[in-house]
């Protein structure tokens, strides 16, 4: 990992030297969102899930966090930390990888760059896990089932999961693009009409590989004691299985009170992907040391100051603290 960080810092130096010397391209950047789905509710599509009492199967999950180390109006330096968790019964394994990336551009351009970097990082970590995965193991990813193309999971991951018979599911923490026919939040509306304590609504929409959507969109409630409902995409090659049969085993993993109905394997991957403040400060010091050695320290500090006054008014001293205010770039 130290070798990768050294390479990333060298790339940061190269990009910032070029930026200070030549500036950046100025222009608008289009941030393309996922397509919006407006779907009439159909109560007949809701099926009950069967509560599982054990977890004698393996469930892998991958997540990646982005934390800002340094930022200005035209550039940002970020720590990407990807982590995986493997749960089988009460046994847990986990590990993580870290890398530093530098993005030149306005906030929209950096947002797109970071999203693409996160999805590529998650895809490659998940692909590495497949070397030890076996037929009928589960692999959970955070997000929607978009594969191939720009700012989507890598298509090679989908293809390898299909070849090995892995039960690949994508589960989103939120899904603002799902609406009912009146434009209301689809997941909240489905919760209103369901009469089951745990259930799946399938399909909300079917897979459409021409639009890079490789899974049927479903909505599921995994825990009877939690009001939380999640979008869960079921890969196209799994749709011959019943959605309720495929998702029922995850109910056992969604009872942990920390997770509020979210599968604990994904919760653990998310939790393990969070670096400590001490580590973030360590990387900030490394970045500043390279700036000083390269003669960029003063000019880049001035650019930091030009965009950080509002942060300081809110008591934010370091760029990575800004994440709590919902600004990731």
C-alpha positions, 0 to 999 in steps of 0.5 A, a space after each residue: 500500500 505504501 508503494 501505491 501512496 507514493 505513486 499517487 503522491 507523485 501523480 499529485 505533484 505532476 498534476 499540480 505543477 501543471 496546474 500552477 504553470 498552465 491553469 485549467 480548462 474553463 467550461 461547464 461540466 454536465 453532471 449526468 444523473 441516473 434516469 428517473 423512473 416514474 412507475 405506478 404502484 402495483 400491490 400484486 408485485 409485493 411478495 413476503 420474505 421468509 425470515 432466515 434463522 441462520 447464515 451458513 452461506 458466505 456474503 461478501 460486500 464492498 464499499 469505498 469512502 472518499 475523504 477530502 485532504 485538500 481542496 480549492 476552487 479549481 482542484 482537490 486532493 482526496 483519499 479513497 479507502 475501499 474496504 470489504 467484509 465477508 460474513 459467514 455465520 458469526 465469522 467476519 473477515 475484512 481488509 482495506 486499501 487506500 489511495 490518493 487521487 488528485 482532481 483538477 477542475 471545478 466542483 462538478 468536474 471533481 464530483 464526476 471524477 471521484 464517482 468514477 474513481 470510487 466505482 472503479 476502485 470498488 469494482 477492482 476490489 470486488 473482482 479480487 474477492 471473486 478469486 476465493 468466491 464460490 458458486 451461490 456466494 453473495 456479493 453486495 455492492 453499494 449503489 445501483 446496477 449500472 455497469 459499463 461506460 462512464 461513472 458505472 461499475 466495471 462490466 468485467 465484474 458483472 461478467 465474472 460474477 455471472 460466469 462463477 454463479 455469484 449472487 450479485 446484488 446492488 443495494 442503495 442507501 437511498 434512491 431519489 430517482 424512484 417515483 410513483 406515477 404522482 411523483 412521490 417517493 416510490 419506496 415510501 409509497 410501497 411501504 404504505 401499501 404493503 401488509 407484510 412485515 418483511 417483503 420485496 416489490 419486484 420488479 419496479 423496472 426490468 433490466 435494460 442493458 442498452 441503458 447500462 442497467 444490468 439488473 431488475 430494480 426491486 424495493 425490499 424491507 429486510 427487517 420487521 422492526 425497522 421502517 427502512 426500505 432499500 432499493 435492491 437490484 437483482 442482476 439479469 442472470 439471476 431473474 430466473 430465481 424468485 426475488 423473494 427466495 433470493 432475498 430472504 436469506 439476507 433477512 438474517 443479516 439485517 437484524 443487527 440494531 446498528 444497521 437499521 434493516 440494512 444488511 450487516 455485511 454492507 454496513 461493515 464494509 461501509 464502516 471499515 472504509 472510514 479512515 481515522 482523523 489521525 490518518 487523514 492528518 498524516 496524509 495531509 502532512 505528506 501532501 504539504 511536505 511534497 508541496 514544500 519540496 516542489 516550491 508550491 506551498 505558498 501558491 496552493 495555500 493561497 488558493 486554499 484560503 480563497 475558498 475556505 472562509 465559509 468553512 472557518 466561519 462554521 468552525 471547520 479547520 480541515 477540509 475532510 471535516 466538510 464531509 459532515 456538511 454534505 460537500 464531498 468535492 
